[in-house]
Amino acid sequence: MVVGEDYRMRARVFVTLKPSVFDPQGKTIADALHSLGYRNVEDVRQGKYFELDLATTEAAQARVLAAEVADKLLANPVIESYRVEVD
Amino acid sequence: MKFGIVVFPGSNCDEDALHAASDVFGQDADYLWHKDADLKGADVVILPGGFAHGDYLRTGAMARFSPIMPAVRAFADRGGPVLGICNGFQILLEAGLLPGAMLRNRGLKYRCEHVHLRVEQTDTPFTHAARAGQVLRIPIGHGEGNYFAPPDTLQAIEANRQVILRYTDPEGNVDEAWNPNGSVNAIAGLCNDARNVVGMMPHPERACEALLGGVDGRAIFESIVGAFRSASLALQPTVGAAAAGSRSGSLSGERR
């Protein structure tokens, strides 16, 4: 099935370290912000963001596909969790 | 015995590993391209250091899916000895052949220096020539060697004696000041439950010749060569006389 550009689904996958996992990069960014005077920024966690253009018009299908590739490759379940948005 | 050294796009310690196996230890050794589907009769498989697939996404994340990995996994499942060094260790973790994961170094810096390692366990094919408690001085070179495992996994691997190398001070004492990357429990090397798959962040292949600053890495290679020799002798008493190597024509057979 050929899917027109206008009807493709886009999935956004947000991968973040699990709360129990120390994030040295986030800590360094938080420290930098504190040194810039942003003391109200209490903590920073750095993550990864992916945009997937999918050849499907079905939101449910897009969600399943995005979750599958996140499980398989985009996130490492030992240290990371992820969230999928589709539109 | 024959070493199979897997080359991924971005591996850069493959030649060092082949040099150690063949030129220093006189064994057969050959490269295995990551798109190969078989191990060309290797008796031991090394996943060398480097930056497979540019370390994109996560270290080892894409190498895990290379066509050769099912053969490596099958070899490991049959009890074949597999050693992952540095990036190779990271690949074994991503592939689930070893438990846990790597995080960025605690200090965020790429650390390239000699470290001290205490040998914790000697009942693996890569440490049995060492003494328990022996301190080895071997170089590291990595930005993501901060070993992490969830508490229950960590408890299990400690209980199973799967931690085989720990970062220590020169006297062999675990001390956070001598932990170069923040690894939990100062873990520098690990084996699987069956003890035939080993991963280590330090580079033993860079520490096999005095000219290169140290020979403590020899213990790792002597272990595997010795393990294979005893196994061969047990199976076939005349193997020594027939041991003729064929490493790409040049260096072969026993030299030591």
Interface residues (C-beta under 8 A of the other chain):
Chain A: S20 V21 F22 P24 Q25 T28 L73 L74 N76 V78 I79
Chain B: L57 R58 A61 M62 F65 L93 E94 P99 G100 A101 L103 R104 N105 R106 G107 L108 N146 F148 A149 P150 G182
